[in-house]
Amino acid sequence: MKKFLARVVFCLLWPLSLLPMGAHHFFSAVMCFVLRRIVRYRYSVITTNIARSFPQMKYGQIKKLTGEYYRYMCDLFCESVWDLAHSADAVRKRVGVSKVEVVDQLQKKYGRVILIMGHCGNWEMVSGMIISPEDRTEDSFASHPVYMVYKAAESKFSDILFRMLRMHEYKKFHSLGEVVESRQVLRHALKNKDSKATYVMIADQNPIGKHDPVVDFLNQKTYMLPGPAYLSSRLGIPAVYLRFDRIARGRYHIEFEKISEPSENRGENYVTEKFAQLLEADIRKNPVNWLWSHKRWKRNIEPYDNNISK
């Protein structure tokens, strides 16, 4: 029944997604007004996160950034609907990519690469980094499976719908690979250890972590998700930071930066700490370009936590 309902939602979204980007941005403006002025969706969460992350900001600056964030958040949703029915080439025109050779060279050397990103840009359009089939060479990471790692939603319906939408993206971009649930990624990587592949992991932080690594992040001690660093260290897979910047409304840019490779022997904690540093630098450069509406610091760091980075 849930699969049937997911298909119904997919079919209902399709004709809406056929509209041009301008129409979707109009819907976004209406949604923004409702969520910000009437519903006040997670207003206290957004303002608290911003205030704690930027203690030097004055009230007027926080209020201005909050308003910009609401517009950005609504744009994300509406642009993701637009992405559904539009071609891979149309998406690529809105998502520029640079320094892709960083990934290609590491994959050629090690066979597999982990791309670590935060909730920046429009992560639902991350497939825009996959070049067209006619431009791919044997050394292009896009010539091999690209696996999107995600955490299963508590709602079975939401989980089915996400998988359906993501697999639609794979088919549209003629990309090998599939979505992999985070609890299964280690088993998946071990099973496919002799195959070239790229794993994409969103790993901002773990708001309810207890024994996860802790870093200084946006002026706060923060639990970070350990998965990417553990996978990189355990299996000897190089880690690359996927920078996803919003350069204009409906326009994005992806850039790759190496974090570490196995031959450097930097240790597991280095990947987590370096990722946090790169992500924080990007957030400070473009503060609106991050998902502020999540409760990212649900737990205070307890004194007994002995894994805090110095």
C-alpha positions as CSV (number, residue, x, y, z in Angstrom):
1,M,0.0,0.0,0.0
2,K,2.8,2.4,0.9
3,K,4.5,1.7,-2.4
4,F,1.3,2.5,-4.2
5,L,0.9,5.8,-2.3
6,A,4.5,6.7,-3.1
7,R,3.8,6.2,-6.8
8,V,0.7,8.3,-6.5
9,V,2.7,11.2,-5.0
10,F,5.4,10.8,-7.6
11,C,2.8,11.0,-10.4
12,L,1.1,14.1,-8.8
13,L,4.5,15.9,-8.6
14,W,5.4,15.2,-12.2
15,P,3.1,17.7,-14.0
16,L,4.0,20.4,-11.4
17,S,7.7,19.8,-12.0
18,L,7.2,20.5,-15.7
19,L,6.8,24.2,-15.0
20,P,9.7,26.5,-15.6
21,M,12.1,27.4,-12.7
22,G,10.5,30.9,-12.5
23,A,7.1,29.4,-11.6
24,H,8.7,27.3,-8.9
25,H,10.4,30.3,-7.5
26,F,7.0,32.1,-7.4
27,F,5.6,29.1,-5.4
28,S,8.7,29.3,-3.2
29,A,7.9,33.0,-2.4
30,V,4.4,32.2,-1.4
31,M,5.5,29.3,0.7
32,C,8.2,31.5,2.3
33,F,5.5,34.0,3.3
34,V,3.3,31.3,4.9
35,L,6.1,29.6,6.8
36,R,7.8,32.7,8.0
37,R,5.0,35.1,8.7
38,I,2.0,32.9,9.5
39,V,3.2,29.4,10.6
40,R,6.6,30.7,11.9
41,Y,8.0,27.3,11.1
42,R,10.9,26.4,13.5
43,Y,11.6,30.1,14.0
44,S,13.1,29.6,17.4
45,V,15.3,26.8,16.2
46,I,16.6,28.8,13.3
47,T,17.3,31.9,15.3
48,T,18.9,30.0,18.2
49,N,21.2,28.1,15.9
50,I,22.3,31.2,14.1
51,A,22.8,33.2,17.3
52,R,24.9,30.5,19.0
53,S,27.0,30.0,15.8
54,F,27.6,33.7,15.3
55,P,27.7,35.3,18.8
56,Q,29.1,38.5,17.3
57,M,26.0,39.1,15.2
58,K,23.5,41.8,16.3
59,Y,19.8,41.2,16.5
60,G,19.2,43.0,13.2
61,Q,21.7,40.8,11.4
62,I,20.2,37.6,12.8
63,K,16.8,38.7,11.7
64,K,18.0,39.5,8.2
65,L,19.9,36.2,7.9
66,T,16.8,34.3,9.2
67,G,14.6,35.9,6.5
68,E,17.1,35.0,3.8
69,Y,17.3,31.4,5.1
70,Y,13.5,31.0,4.8
71,R,13.7,32.0,1.1
72,Y,16.6,29.6,0.6
73,M,14.8,26.7,2.4
74,C,11.7,27.2,0.3
75,D,13.7,27.4,-2.9
76,L,15.4,24.1,-2.1
77,F,12.0,22.3,-1.9
78,C,10.6,23.9,-5.0
79,E,13.8,23.5,-7.0
80,S,13.9,19.8,-6.1
81,V,10.4,19.4,-7.5
82,W,11.5,21.2,-10.7
83,D,14.4,18.8,-10.9
84,L,12.1,15.8,-11.1
85,A,10.9,16.2,-14.7
86,H,13.7,18.2,-16.2
87,S,16.5,16.6,-18.1
88,A,20.0,15.9,-16.9
89,D,21.4,18.6,-19.2
90,A,19.0,21.1,-17.7
91,V,20.2,20.3,-14.2
92,R,23.9,20.4,-15.3
93,K,23.3,23.9,-16.7
94,R,22.3,25.0,-13.1
95,V,25.1,23.1,-11.3
96,G,28.6,23.9,-12.4
97,V,31.5,21.6,-11.4
98,S,35.2,22.2,-11.0
99,K,38.3,20.2,-9.9
100,V,36.6,16.9,-10.8
101,E,40.1,15.6,-11.6
102,V,40.7,15.4,-7.8
103,V,38.1,12.6,-7.6
104,D,39.1,10.9,-10.9
105,Q,42.8,10.7,-9.9
106,L,42.1,9.3,-6.5
107,Q,39.7,6.7,-7.9
108,K,42.3,5.7,-10.5
109,K,44.9,5.2,-7.7
110,Y,42.7,3.6,-5.1
111,G,39.6,2.3,-6.9
112,R,37.1,3.9,-4.5
113,V,36.5,7.4,-3.1
114,I,34.3,8.8,-0.4
115,L,32.7,12.2,-1.1
116,I,31.7,14.0,2.2
117,M,29.4,16.9,2.1
118,G,27.2,19.0,4.4
119,H,23.6,20.2,3.9
120,C,24.7,23.0,1.7
121,G,23.7,24.1,-1.8
122,N,20.9,21.9,-3.0
123,W,22.0,18.4,-2.2
124,E,18.9,17.0,-4.0
125,M,20.6,18.2,-7.2
126,V,24.0,16.7,-6.4
127,S,23.6,14.4,-9.5
128,G,24.5,17.5,-11.5
129,M,28.1,16.6,-10.9
130,I,27.8,13.6,-13.1
131,I,29.1,14.4,-16.6
132,S,27.2,13.3,-19.7
133,P,27.9,9.7,-21.0
134,E,29.5,10.9,-24.2
135,D,32.1,12.9,-22.2
136,R,33.0,10.1,-19.8
137,T,36.3,8.3,-20.1
138,E,37.5,5.2,-18.2
139,D,39.1,7.4,-15.6
140,S,36.0,9.4,-15.0
141,F,34.4,8.6,-11.6
142,A,31.0,8.9,-13.3
143,S,31.9,5.8,-15.5
144,H,31.6,3.7,-12.3
145,P,28.9,3.2,-9.7
146,V,28.0,6.2,-7.5
147,Y,26.3,5.3,-4.3
148,M,24.3,7.8,-2.3
149,V,24.4,6.9,1.4
150,Y,21.4,8.0,3.5
151,K,19.7,7.3,6.8
152,A,16.4,5.6,6.5
153,A,13.4,7.7,7.4
154,E,11.3,6.6,10.4
155,S,8.3,6.8,8.1
156,K,8.2,3.8,5.7
157,F,6.3,5.9,3.2
158,S,8.9,8.6,3.2
159,D,11.7,6.1,2.8
160,I,10.1,4.5,-0.2
161,L,9.4,7.9,-1.8
162,F,13.0,9.0,-1.3
163,R,14.4,5.8,-2.9
164,M,12.0,6.2,-5.8
165,L,13.0,9.8,-6.4
166,R,16.8,9.0,-6.1
167,M,16.6,6.0,-8.4
168,H,14.8,8.2,-10.9
169,E,17.8,10.5,-10.8
170,Y,20.2,7.6,-11.4
171,K,18.2,6.6,-14.5
172,K,18.0,10.2,-15.8
173,F,21.8,10.7,-15.5
174,H,22.5,7.3,-16.9
175,S,24.5,6.6,-13.7
176,L,25.4,3.3,-12.2
177,G,24.8,2.8,-8.6
178,E,22.0,3.0,-6.1
179,V,21.0,4.4,-2.7
180,V,22.6,2.6,0.3
181,E,21.2,2.8,3.8
182,S,23.9,4.1,6.3
183,R,23.7,1.0,8.5
184,Q,24.5,-1.2,5.5
185,V,27.3,0.9,3.9
186,L,30.2,-1.0,5.5
187,R,28.8,-4.4,4.5
188,H,28.2,-3.0,1.0
189,A,31.7,-1.6,0.7
190,L,33.2,-4.9,1.9
191,K,31.1,-6.9,-0.5
192,N,32.2,-4.7,-3.4
193,K,35.8,-4.1,-2.4
194,D,37.2,-5.1,-5.8
195,S,35.0,-2.7,-7.7
196,K,35.6,1.0,-8.5
197,A,33.0,3.2,-6.9
198,T,32.2,6.5,-5.3
199,Y,30.3,6.9,-2.0
200,V,28.5,10.2,-1.4
201,M,27.8,10.8,2.3
202,I,26.1,13.8,4.0
203,A,27.7,14.1,7.4
204,D,27.2,17.5,9.0
205,Q,26.9,16.2,12.6
206,N,25.0,13.9,14.9
207,P,22.7,16.0,17.1
208,I,22.1,13.1,19.5
209,G,25.6,11.6,19.5
210,K,27.0,10.4,22.8
211,H,30.2,8.5,22.0
212,D,30.8,10.0,18.5
213,P,33.9,12.2,17.8
214,V,33.6,15.8,19.0
215,V,35.0,18.9,17.3
216,D,34.9,22.6,17.7
217,F,32.3,23.7,15.1
218,L,30.6,27.1,14.8
219,N,31.7,28.1,18.3
220,Q,30.3,25.0,19.9
221,K,31.5,21.6,20.9
222,T,29.8,19.3,18.4
223,Y,29.2,15.6,17.9
224,M,30.1,14.6,14.3
225,L,28.9,11.6,12.4
226,P,31.7,9.0,12.5
227,G,30.7,7.0,9.4
228,P,32.8,8.6,6.6
229,A,36.0,8.7,8.7
230,Y,35.5,5.1,9.9
231,L,34.9,3.9,6.4
232,S,37.9,5.7,5.1
233,S,40.2,4.5,7.8
234,R,38.9,0.9,8.0
235,L,38.9,0.2,4.3
236,G,41.7,2.5,3.1
237,I,39.5,4.7,1.0
238,P,40.5,8.3,0.2
239,A,38.1,11.1,1.5
240,V,37.2,14.1,-0.5
241,Y,35.2,17.2,0.5
242,L,32.3,18.0,-1.8
243,R,31.8,21.8,-1.6
244,F,28.3,22.7,-2.7
245,D,27.8,26.5,-3.0
246,R,24.8,28.5,-4.0
247,I,26.0,31.3,-6.3
248,A,22.6,32.7,-7.2
249,R,18.9,31.7,-7.0
250,G,18.7,28.4,-8.8
251,R,22.4,28.4,-9.6
252,Y,25.0,26.2,-7.8
253,H,28.6,25.2,-8.0
254,I,30.3,22.0,-6.9
255,E,34.0,21.8,-6.2
256,F,36.1,18.9,-4.9
257,E,38.9,19.2,-2.3
258,K,41.0,16.3,-1.1
259,I,40.8,15.6,2.7
260,S,43.2,12.7,2.9
261,E,44.3,9.5,1.3
262,P,45.5,6.3,2.9
263,S,49.1,6.7,2.0
264,E,49.3,9.9,4.2
265,N,48.5,7.9,7.4
266,R,46.8,10.9,9.1
267,G,44.5,8.8,11.3
268,E,40.8,8.5,11.5
269,N,40.1,11.6,13.5
270,Y,41.8,13.8,10.9
271,V,39.1,13.2,8.3
272,T,36.3,14.2,10.7
273,E,38.2,17.3,12.0
274,K,39.3,18.5,8.5
275,F,35.7,18.0,7.1
276,A,34.4,20.1,10.0
277,Q,36.9,22.9,9.3
278,L,36.1,23.0,5.6
279,L,32.4,23.0,6.2
280,E,32.6,25.7,8.8
281,A,34.7,27.9,6.5
282,D,32.1,27.5,3.8
283,I,29.2,28.3,6.2
284,R,31.0,31.5,7.4
285,K,31.6,32.5,3.8
286,N,27.9,32.1,2.8
287,P,25.9,31.7,6.1
288,V,22.5,31.3,4.4
289,N,23.7,28.3,2.5
290,W,23.2,25.7,5.2
291,L,20.3,23.8,6.8
292,W,19.7,25.9,9.9
293,S,16.2,24.6,10.6
294,H,17.3,21.3,12.1
295,K,17.9,20.9,15.9
296,R,21.6,20.3,15.4
297,W,22.7,20.6,19.0
298,K,20.2,18.6,21.0
299,R,22.6,17.4,23.6
300,N,25.3,19.3,25.5
301,I,28.7,17.8,25.5
302,E,29.1,16.0,28.8
303,P,32.4,16.2,30.9
304,Y,32.9,12.5,30.5
305,D,33.4,12.8,26.8
306,N,37.1,12.1,26.3
307,N,37.2,12.2,22.5
308,I,37.1,16.0,22.2
309,S,39.6,17.3,19.7
310,K,42.3,19.6,21.1
